[in-house]
Amino acid sequence: MSRQCRSISVVVNPASAGGSTARLWPRAEAALRTAGFVLDVHITEGPNHATALAHKAGESGYHVVLYVGGDGTANEVANGLLQLPRQDRPALASLPRGSGGDFPRALGMRPGIEQAVARLKADRRLAIDVAHSTFSAPSRTSVDRAFINVADAGLGGVVVERVNQSRKPLGGTIAFLWGSLTSFWTYANTPMKIVVDSTIIHEGPTATAVIANGNYFGGGLRIAPAARFDDGFLDIVVVGDINKADLITQLPHLYRGTHVRHPKVSIFRGREVSVESAVPSPLDLDGEQPGYTPFHVSLEPGAIDVLI
């Protein structure tokens, strides 16, 4: 274990995983301290608090920030780190909790306390790309926010909003499956214009436009099978004017990543993406629904080190 990794700042979201993280944290803290780590622990108190805590950790000289929570917590912590100069950004470490878990899943991280301790001890790092985005908030003001895994405009935003409003008694995977099936029946495809690296790649009715840095979203859907965090590109998956029956039958293919063979699914790669829609379409950023189109995304390669 490197000296840099012994003292870590910890950001705990007690509300994640249906509130069970608050009960798990004392056991996790004991395991981390027993393993020899010096902890500076902070408990989040509401939205965007994790962003402020991560930024402060970097200003205080910490080399590692451990988030204990779901993909939304990981996103907030990453946004805090990105406010710092690249050379001053702590590495991002994970003790995954929450509903989706798609960010750690895409990186091959196993859940659990012992696995998180092992990653911190190994101090093995991957410099991942990060996507910076601009979109319209519910108040219609412009918002700048980064995402580290997957974002999409359209159906995905509807699903995430529905899932986040549910209690998830059977866990995240079932919640996302239920949210997807329910949303399929009520969602109407929206005319969109999608531009990748200054070229119009799609214009017309669209179910959803996915901009992927990692390859999983929606609680285990392998939406962008070829996406990699460190290749300097975004994978853009456009699901065009697909009908409701096809959406239902394609769901098993989404879990396997074989949906890409469908004639209404197109895949592109690029570093800058914009999505405009005839009416404001809801967005999904790392499992949260923060706003609406118009949506502009640009890539920062190798922006954050992640302990894997």
N, C-alpha and C positions, 0 to 999 in steps of 0.2 A: 504494500500500500504506500503510495507516494505521500510525502509531507503535505502537498497541496490538497490531498483528498481527505486528510484526517479531520480537519475542521470544516464543517459544512453548515450552510444555512438551510433550514428546513421550512417549507411552506406547506402547511396542512390545511386542507379544506374539510372541515368536520362534517359538512352537509353532503359530501359525495357518497356514492353507493347507498343512497337512501338514508343517510345519517349514520350508517354503520362504521364509517371511518372514525368518528369520534370515539367509538368503543374500541376500535382496533388500535388506535394510535398509542396508548400507554404500553401495550405489548411490543409494538414496533420500536418505540423509543428505547425501551429496555434492551432490546436485541441490538440496536445500533450502538448504544453506549457500551454494552458488554463486548462488542466487536472492536472497541477502541476509538470510536469516533467522538469528537467533541462537537456538540450540537448547539446551534443557535436557533431555537424553535419559535415559529410564528404561526398563529392560528388565524385564518382568514375570517373576516367579519361581514363580508358582502361582496357584491360584484366589483371586479377590478382591483380589489385589495391585494390579490396575489401579484399583480403587475407592479404595484408600488413597492411591495416587500422585496421582490426579485431585483428591482432597480436599486434599492437601498443596499441589498447584499453585495451587489457588484461595486457600488461606491465605497462600501466598507472593506473591500479587499478580499472577499471570499472567492475561492476558485471553483467551488461547486455549490449549486443550489439543487436540493432534492425536493421535488414536489410529491405530495401525498394526496392524490385525488384523481379525477378523471381527465378526459381530453380537454375539457373546458379549462381546468386548472393548469394543465400543461400549456395551453395557448396563452393564458394570462401571464404565466411566468416567463414564457418565451418573449412576449411583448415587452415585459420589463427589462429583460436582458438586452433586447435589441435597441433600447434607448441609450445604451452605452457604446463607446467606441469598440470596434471588433476586438482589439487587443486586451480590453478590460472586461470582456464578457465572461462570467463564470460558465463552467460546463453545466449542462442540464442533466440531472439524474432523476430516476423514476421509481416510485413505489405506486404502481398503477392501481387505481380504484375506479369507481364510477360505472356508468351505463354502457358506454361503447367500447372503450379500451382499444380503439383502432390505431392510435399512434404507436403505442408499445407493440401491438400485434404486428404492425407493418415492419417494425424494426427487429422482430423476432424475440422480443423480451418476454420472459415468463413472469406471470404475476406471483405475488407472495413476498413475505418479509425476508425469508432466507435468500431468495433470489435477488432482492434489492440490495441486501448486505453484500452478497457476492459480487455484484456489479461495481459497488463502491470500492471494494477491496481490489478488484482487478484493475480498475481505473483505465479500462479500454475505451477509447474515444473514436467517434466518427463525426467529422465535420459535415453537417447537413445543410442543404439549401433551405432558404426560407422565402415565402412569397409575401410581398407587401401589397396591400390592397386598399382601394378607396371605393366607398359605396355610400348609399343614402340611408341615414338612420330613420327610425320610425317617425321622428320629428321632421324629416326631410332635410336635415342638415347633413353636410358631407362629413364622413368619418374616415380616418386612416387607421387600419388595423392589419397586422400580419397574421398569417396562418402557417402552421408547420406541417400539416398533413394534407387535408383535402377540403376544398370548398366547392359549392355548386349553387347554381341559380335555377329556381323552378321547383320541381317536385321534391327535391331533397330538402329544401327549406321548409316546405309544408310538413314533411315527415318529422323533421327534427323539432319543429314547434309543437306538433302533436305529442311526440314522445316526451319532451321536456315538461309538458303540462300534466303528464300521467304519473301515477304513483309507482309504477314498475314493480308490482308485487312478485312477479316471476323472473325478474332480472332483466338486464339490458338487451340481450339478444332477442328474447320474446317480445319485449316492448317495441323494439325496432321492427320486428316482423309484423306485429299487430299494427303499428303506425303506418308501415308501408302498404299493407293490404287495405287498410281503411282509407288512406289517402288516394290510392289508385282509383277508387270508385268516384271520388268527388272532384279530382283535379282535372282541369281543362288545359290542354296544351296551349302555349302562348307564343305568338310570333316573336322571334328573337333574331338579332344580328350579332354574329360572333366574329371577332377579328383576332387573328394570331400573327404577331410580328408584322403588323401593317397589311396583312392580306385577309380579305373576307373569306372565311372558310365555311360559313353556314348562314343562311338567311331564310327564315320561314318558321312555320309552327314547330315548337320544340317542347318536349317533355321536361328535359333537364340538361343543363350544361355543366359538366364536372371539370374542375381544374385541380389536378392531382399532383402532389409532391410525393406522397406515399401511395400505397396501392389498396388500402382498405378504408371503408367508411361504413356508416349505418349499422354498427354492431356486428361486423364480420363480412360485409359484402365486398368482394374482391373486384372493385369497380375499375381499377386501372392496373391490369396484371403486370405490365412491363415497367411501371413507374418505379423510380429509385430516388432516394433522398439525396444522393451525392453525385448525380450525373449532369448537373447544370441545366436541366430542362424540366419543364412542366409537361405532363401528359393531359391533353384536353379530350374528354370523352363526351361526345354530343349524341344524345338520344333524341332523334327527330320526332316526326309526327306519328308516333306509335299509338295504337289503340289500347283500350283498357284490358281487353282479353289478352293481348300480347304482353302487356306489363305483368299480368298475373303469371302467365306461363313462363316468362323470363326470370322470375324470381329465383328458382333453383340455379339457373345459369349464372346469376349475379354472385351467388355464394362461391361458385366454382371458377368464375372469371371467364366462362365460355360465352357470355352474352355478346362479346365483341364480334361474334360471327353473324349476328342478326343484321339484316340489310338496312335497318333504320338506325344502326349504331355506327358512328364514325370516330376515328381516333387521330389526333394530331399532336405534334410536339412543338414547343416554342418557349420563349422566355418572357413574352409580354402578351397579355390577353385582355380583351374588353368584351363585355356582354351588355347589350342594350335590348330592352324588351318593350313591346307595345304598351303594356301596363306594368307597373312596378312588380317584379317577381321576387319572392322571398329568397333569402340567401341562407346557406348553411356554411359556417366557418368552424371547422374542428368541432362539430357537434353542437354548436350554438346557433341561434337564429338572431343575428344582431341588426339586420336591416334588409335593404332591397336594392335591386338594380336601379340605375346603371352601376356596373361593376368593372373596375379596372385593376389588373394584377400585373406585377412585375417581380422578377426573381432576383434574389441576392444569393449567389452561390457561396457555399461554405460559410454560412453566417453564424452558426452556433455549433459548438461541440456537444455531443450527446454521449453519455456513458452507456455503452451497450453490453 
